Amino acid sequence: MASTFGKGILVFLSFLISVWALFTYSSYPIATAAPPVFVESFSQHPPAVYIHIFSSVLALAIGPLQFSKSFRGRFTRLHRWLGRIYLGAGIAIGGLSGLFLAQYASQGVFAQLGFSALSVLWLYTGFRAFRAIKLGSVSEHREWMYRNFALTFAAVTLRVYTTLSIGTGLDFSVAYPIIAWLCWVPNYLLAEWFIYAKTGSRRPESHNLPPISSSADY
């Protein structure tokens, strides 16, 4: 019951933030829609910001659907095509644009390092998920997708922590560098705990299946 409730909250927040971002950042120039604390950084590289936001929203909206067993069972081909979109248009583009924008994150080097690490791990876990399914290891693919979506969900936790810090009157120059790490590190650790809880001490089987056919490839 608790697991179902937790999944429901995750799906709800993912779609809520996706819809909010689409409506909020559909205006031009993008700085006019940004919170006041982000106006300066958003106005420096608007094309990259647009690319990052909308590719990340795509990943955030698609991700929860991909973990549904009933959806995968009934719409296998659609699941594969959505996986291609998630990893290609979402993670690859979102990760690269995020890595670029991380170098210009406000509030100093510590925040820049936090978002850079997030982007690198986001790209890496996406690559590992792609590589695993290409090799035919469905179990390993699923585990790397858990890790990857935990990082995708940073789009939600970042906004939660940022809103809380602003609402409680915390010094943003102090809070934001911490949030740059807090928005994704606990998510990733929870994903690792979840994977361990499901698999125990079993290590991922990297090459336990033959490569899948091109019709099933991501």
Buried (B, 14 or more C-beta within 10 A) or exposed (E): EEEEEEEEEBBEBBBEBBEEBBEBBEEEEBBEBBEEBBBEBBBEBBEBBBBBBBBBBBBBBBBBBBBBEEBBEEBEEEBBEBBEBBBBBBBBBBBBBBBBBBEBBBBEEEBBBBBBBBBBBBBBBBBBBBBBBBBBBBBBBBBBBBBBBBBBBBBBBBBBBBEEBBEEEBEBEEBBBBBBBBBBBEBBEEBBEBBEEEEEEEEBEEEEBEEBEEEEBB
